[in-house]
């Protein structure tokens, strides 16, 4: 059992073997002390004006050993891809090859600065230009914007290009974006943020877009459709070309969410499916660090129709020289750009890692990435479909991820009990309650970097938890039991989060 927070007894540590009960940094140090001794600085006139600090910073002082041990202990309470399989569906949490990290740390890449003269960063520009070439080649598209920093940022980039293209044609009145229920949740949010009205398109019983419903809604007010393919039910939209042709026929554009490109890279080119814009999450398909390893990158590939409206800046090869095309030198050949997404050209570390990944895999290796990721997902689906409800198991092979539901669990047990029980088995939970088209969804994406042995171990753990629930094991309702913290009241945590630490004595006095 995990102990509660430290008691008033100074001898109580809460430690159990190698599971260390780590206090907050404010409970280790004091704001009245400092971890270093520095001579009093000479008095000089301040240049900060009204920005000068008027009160103590309020951070505790720690020595170097205290600081290092604190953050190292905290890191041991995190689950990471370097510890085991990370089953988050729709996230593609796969191993980051160390070769990529080595290349990103080379001088000239790791220390490049965005304000350097362009003549001093020709190698970096060549990396960006080469990566852009391969992204265009792999997707079968016409051009790519490298500057967006993430998937949702890339979505906004694509929608703004669509908006600019429609305005250039005098069709700025089109104000509706159609979004299938099987699309990523960021898709409708992005469209709304860009000023569009969003209308849902239902899914069929096999988890794919209802093409009849979509085509019936098309009209002169529709700017386009945002579709995720493969979709969040883990299925390939087999009628993608039909959808694209129908949208184009009424003057709209097709945006594809490319977050799941890992399942089709080297196998399918989105450009051949009639896509006009698609973002690519480099941290997913091309294995750059995910989350805390950022900042990220979400390049957007464009069709020929949208290329003139793509954002600035971008790297262009001019003879033997690479140049950065910006507003002041865009000229007539890029005069219709909708503007800038970021201050500079993107994240160099992500570009270097992604290009290293592509070149080290080659065409055959990238194709195998897709094939193995699909094989692994189907192995999980078919291994567990008789233990957990698999609502789309009848729809044929899945793509990158397998989806299960809480249907069939005894009354009183739900998805969250399965997920929390999985923590006690040593795994991070899968994605829960998404997509919304499946009640109590459990979305599992193993990726191609997991071996059969690793998959078998995970399948055994998930099957064990599911069977405990079916047997009415009440202890699941209070799981996890072996984590640093017990189960939270998630409703209270969401509605009344405590985000700022306060000294207990001061907090009590305030109350």
Secondary structure as UniProt FT lines:
FT   TURN            10..11
FT   TURN            17..18
FT   HELIX           25..28
FT   TURN            31..32
FT   HELIX           49..51
FT   HELIX           64..75
FT   TURN            76..77
FT   TURN            81..83
FT   TURN            89..91
FT   HELIX           98..104
FT   TURN            107..111
FT   TURN            114..115
FT   HELIX           118..120
FT   HELIX           122..139
FT   STRAND          143..145
FT   HELIX           151..168
FT   TURN            169..170
FT   TURN            172..173
FT   STRAND          176..180
FT   TURN            181..182
FT   HELIX           185..193
FT   TURN            194..195
FT   STRAND          197..201
FT   TURN            205..206
FT   HELIX           211..217
FT   TURN            220..221
FT   STRAND          222..228
FT   TURN            232..233
FT   TURN            238..239
FT   HELIX           240..249
FT   TURN            250..251
FT   STRAND          253..257
FT   HELIX           258..263
FT   TURN            264..267
FT   HELIX           270..273
FT   STRAND          277..279
FT   TURN            282..286
FT   HELIX           291..293
FT   STRAND          300..302
FT   HELIX           304..307
FT   TURN            308..309
FT   STRAND          314..318
FT   TURN            319..320
FT   STRAND          321..325
FT   HELIX           327..329
FT   HELIX           332..334
FT   TURN            335..336
FT   HELIX           348..384
FT   TURN            385..387
FT   TURN            391..392
FT   HELIX           393..395
FT   STRAND          402..405
FT   TURN            407..408
FT   TURN            411..412
FT   HELIX           415..424
FT   TURN            425..426
FT   STRAND          431..432
FT   TURN            436..437
FT   TURN            439..440
FT   STRAND          442..444
FT   TURN            448..449
FT   HELIX           452..470
FT   TURN            471..472
FT   HELIX           474..478
FT   HELIX           490..495
FT   HELIX           504..510
//
